[in-house]
Amino acid sequence: MHSPLALVRDAQPNLAHTEGSCETLESLVGVNLARLRAERQLSLDALARASGVSRAMLAQVESARSVPSIKVLCKVAAALKVSVAAFLRRHAVNGFEHLPAERASRLVSADGRYSARALYPEGEPAAAEFHELRIAPLHTEPGVRRAPGTTVNLVVSEGTLEVSVHDRRQLLATGDAIVFDADQPYSLRNPGDTGARVFRVTLNAETPPRWYVPGGEAASAAEAVRTAEAAGTVATGAAQPA
């Protein structure tokens, strides 16, 4: 039987999310720009020449007095040889975010036989989630079904793991990995007599998915097919919408 999970946190606050955090978009972009420029030992004048963005504009961005346009950010990113997304990172002050093990939050089942520890900064939407799973001997943990388009990648670090997806089972030894769609019913079982340690990467589905256009032709066509299928009027092998 599936045990409800409880959130377990260390009593100490996670300072990584409070110290040096950026409260506004202006300060977030500004701190990142100043850090990236300093790492490359570039003056404002040098960056202005390399990017084609005026020194005055760069100074305004760094001091959080202006939010640059995407066009300006693209020019500066190209000059610094980074992604535009680098200006939006919340670990801007140090260039990384330390996640101490003793301060990590864990989801633990009521019987304590299953736990999941987040290995990524929580609290913000993430395209990918990274967890360390601990599964006690002979314990089975039902998986949580996710939105269509979500995939899960598991790799066994210690012990063995049996993954069941629908009615198919796959036994994994230490070092083995598996990838599957997470919108299906699945479960994780430790068939061994020692604890299993598993790392899980979840790639979240797009919201909304790129193929869904509210009110568009694709959505209308898909709805028409669903209606026809419900009525039993779609012929086998009939063309389906892309």
NULUMSE-477732 format. One line per field, with one value per residue (C-alpha): x, y, z; residue in one letter. Coordinates in nm, 2 decimals, always signed. Layout:
% residues N
east: (X:...)
north: (Y:...)
up: (Z:...)
aa: (A:...)
This chain:
% residues 242
east: (+0.00:+0.12:+0.24:+0.17:+0.48:+0.57:+0.81:+1.11:+1.33:+1.63:+1.55:+1.80:+1.68:+1.83:+2.04:+2.11:+1.76:+1.78:+2.13:+2.20:+1.87:+1.74:+1.40:+1.34:+1.40:+1.61:+1.84:+1.86:+1.98:+2.20:+2.38:+2.43:+2.57:+2.82:+2.93:+2.98:+3.16:+3.39:+3.47:+3.59:+3.78:+3.60:+3.55:+3.22:+3.39:+3.53:+3.20:+3.03:+3.27:+3.23:+2.85:+2.76:+2.55:+2.63:+2.83:+2.55:+2.30:+2.52:+2.58:+2.20:+2.14:+2.41:+2.27:+1.92:+1.79:+1.68:+1.55:+1.71:+1.52:+1.57:+1.76:+2.00:+2.04:+2.12:+2.39:+2.55:+2.51:+2.69:+2.97:+3.01:+2.96:+2.68:+2.31:+2.05:+1.92:+2.24:+2.11:+1.81:+1.98:+1.90:+2.24:+2.38:+2.60:+2.84:+2.78:+2.65:+2.42:+2.54:+2.29:+2.42:+2.31:+2.22:+1.98:+1.81:+1.44:+1.32:+0.99:+0.96:+0.69:+0.50:+0.68:+1.02:+1.09:+1.10:+1.25:+1.32:+1.57:+1.57:+1.91:+1.82:+1.70:+1.33:+1.07:+1.09:+0.94:+1.19:+1.21:+1.39:+1.39:+1.67:+1.61:+1.80:+1.57:+1.62:+1.41:+1.42:+1.45:+1.13:+0.95:+0.73:+0.66:+0.38:+0.49:+0.30:+0.16:+0.25:+0.12:+0.16:+0.50:+0.68:+0.97:+1.16:+1.52:+1.64:+1.99:+2.06:+2.36:+2.34:+2.15:+1.88:+1.55:+1.25:+1.05:+0.70:+0.53:+0.17:+0.22:+0.58:+0.87:+1.24:+1.50:+1.79:+2.13:+2.37:+2.48:+2.18:+1.95:+1.60:+1.39:+1.01:+0.70:+0.57:+0.20:+0.16:+0.10:+0.43:+0.59:+0.94:+1.03:+1.35:+1.37:+1.69:+1.78:+1.98:+1.87:+1.86:+1.99:+1.85:+1.89:+1.58:+1.57:+1.22:+1.19:+0.86:+0.61:+0.57:+0.27:+0.08:+0.24:+0.37:+0.12:-0.18:-0.32:-0.64:-0.90:-0.66:-0.70:-0.49:-0.70:-1.02:-0.90:-0.79:-1.13:-1.31:-1.11:-1.19:-1.56:-1.55:-1.36:-1.62:-1.89:-1.69:-1.68:-1.30:-1.18:-0.87:-0.56:-0.74:-0.51:-0.45:-0.37:-0.01)
north: (+0.00:+0.35:+0.55:+0.92:+1.13:+1.39:+1.68:+1.67:+1.98:+2.07:+2.31:+2.57:+2.80:+2.76:+3.07:+3.00:+3.13:+3.44:+3.58:+3.79:+3.72:+3.95:+4.11:+4.25:+4.17:+4.48:+4.39:+4.03:+4.12:+4.39:+4.17:+3.90:+4.14:+4.29:+3.94:+3.81:+4.13:+4.11:+3.74:+3.83:+4.14:+4.37:+4.74:+4.90:+5.06:+4.73:+4.55:+4.85:+4.81:+4.43:+4.43:+4.75:+4.86:+5.20:+5.24:+5.45:+5.17:+4.90:+5.12:+5.17:+4.79:+4.71:+4.96:+4.83:+5.15:+5.00:+4.67:+4.60:+4.48:+4.12:+4.27:+4.44:+4.13:+3.92:+4.16:+4.16:+3.78:+3.73:+3.96:+3.77:+3.43:+3.32:+3.24:+3.51:+3.29:+3.36:+3.70:+3.55:+3.31:+3.35:+3.22:+3.54:+3.66:+3.36:+3.21:+2.89:+2.78:+2.55:+2.29:+2.15:+1.79:+1.88:+2.15:+1.96:+1.89:+1.53:+1.37:+1.07:+0.80:+0.75:+0.42:+0.57:+0.31:+0.56:+0.91:+1.16:+1.44:+1.73:+1.80:+2.12:+2.47:+2.44:+2.71:+2.81:+2.65:+2.40:+2.23:+1.95:+1.80:+1.60:+1.38:+1.12:+0.83:+0.58:+0.26:+0.01:-0.37:-0.53:-0.19:-0.09:+0.28:+0.37:+0.65:+0.97:+1.01:+1.33:+1.54:+1.39:+1.47:+1.43:+1.18:+1.02:+0.90:+0.67:+0.54:+0.29:+0.40:+0.13:-0.20:-0.32:-0.18:-0.32:-0.07:-0.16:+0.04:-0.08:-0.46:-0.46:-0.50:-0.42:-0.52:-0.28:-0.36:-0.11:+0.13:+0.05:+0.33:+0.35:+0.62:+0.61:+0.84:+0.94:+0.99:+0.61:+0.41:+0.29:+0.17:+0.13:-0.18:-0.28:-0.66:-0.69:-0.74:-0.41:-0.05:+0.09:+0.44:+0.58:+0.91:+1.04:+1.32:+1.43:+1.64:+1.83:+1.86:+2.20:+2.40:+2.43:+2.17:+2.32:+2.12:+2.27:+2.59:+2.71:+2.78:+2.70:+2.45:+2.18:+2.20:+2.19:+1.89:+1.70:+1.77:+1.65:+1.33:+1.27:+1.32:+1.08:+0.82:+0.84:+0.79:+0.50:+0.66:+0.69:+0.43:+0.22:+0.38:+0.72:+1.02:+1.18:+1.54:+1.62)
up: (+0.00:-0.08:+0.22:+0.23:+0.21:+0.46:+0.41:+0.64:+0.66:+0.87:+1.15:+1.02:+0.74:+0.40:+0.37:+0.00:-0.08:+0.14:+0.14:-0.16:-0.33:-0.59:-0.53:-0.87:-1.24:-1.27:-0.98:-1.10:-1.45:-1.31:-1.06:-1.32:-1.58:-1.33:-1.23:-1.58:-1.68:-1.38:-1.44:-1.79:-1.66:-1.90:-1.83:-1.93:-2.22:-2.34:-2.32:-2.49:-2.79:-2.80:-2.78:-2.96:-2.66:-2.52:-2.20:-2.05:-2.11:-1.96:-1.66:-1.62:-1.64:-1.39:-1.14:-1.18:-1.32:-1.65:-1.78:-2.12:-2.42:-2.55:-2.84:-2.61:-2.39:-2.70:-2.80:-2.45:-2.42:-2.75:-2.64:-2.31:-2.48:-2.25:-2.29:-2.24:-1.96:-1.77:-1.68:-1.51:-1.28:-0.91:-0.79:-0.94:-0.65:-0.64:-0.98:-0.82:-0.54:-0.27:-0.15:+0.18:+0.25:+0.61:+0.50:+0.23:+0.23:+0.19:+0.12:+0.35:+0.36:+0.68:+0.74:+0.66:+0.39:+0.10:+0.07:-0.20:-0.16:-0.40:-0.56:-0.72:-0.60:-0.51:-0.50:-0.87:-1.18:-1.33:-1.66:-1.50:-1.14:-0.99:-0.69:-0.48:-0.39:-0.10:-0.11:+0.17:+0.10:-0.05:-0.05:-0.34:-0.40:-0.65:-0.89:-0.92:-1.27:-1.44:-1.73:-2.08:-2.23:-1.89:-1.89:-1.61:-1.62:-1.34:-1.27:-0.99:-0.78:-0.51:-0.50:-0.74:-0.86:-1.04:-1.24:-1.35:-1.62:-1.68:-1.69:-1.80:-1.56:-1.59:-1.34:-1.30:-1.14:-1.00:-1.27:-1.50:-1.62:-1.77:-1.93:-1.96:-2.00:-1.66:-1.76:-1.73:-1.41:-1.27:-0.95:-0.81:-0.61:-0.43:-0.46:-0.28:+0.09:+0.11:+0.06:-0.29:-0.39:-0.71:-0.89:-1.07:-1.33:-1.43:-1.75:-1.71:-2.00:-2.16:-2.03:-2.26:-2.49:-2.82:-3.02:-2.84:-2.98:-2.80:-3.06:-3.34:-3.63:-3.45:-3.14:-3.35:-3.55:-3.24:-3.08:-3.39:-3.39:-3.02:-3.09:-3.38:-3.19:-2.91:-3.17:-3.33:-3.67:-3.71:-3.96:-3.88:-4.04:-4.09:-4.10:-3.76:-3.69:-3.65)
aa: (M:H:S:P:L:A:L:V:R:D:A:Q:P:N:L:A:H:T:E:G:S:C:E:T:L:E:S:L:V:G:V:N:L:A:R:L:R:A:E:R:Q:L:S:L:D:A:L:A:R:A:S:G:V:S:R:A:M:L:A:Q:V:E:S:A:R:S:V:P:S:I:K:V:L:C:K:V:A:A:A:L:K:V:S:V:A:A:F:L:R:R:H:A:V:N:G:F:E:H:L:P:A:E:R:A:S:R:L:V:S:A:D:G:R:Y:S:A:R:A:L:Y:P:E:G:E:P:A:A:A:E:F:H:E:L:R:I:A:P:L:H:T:E:P:G:V:R:R:A:P:G:T:T:V:N:L:V:V:S:E:G:T:L:E:V:S:V:H:D:R:R:Q:L:L:A:T:G:D:A:I:V:F:D:A:D:Q:P:Y:S:L:R:N:P:G:D:T:G:A:R:V:F:R:V:T:L:N:A:E:T:P:P:R:W:Y:V:P:G:G:E:A:A:S:A:A:E:A:V:R:T:A:E:A:A:G:T:V:A:T:G:A:A:Q:P:A)
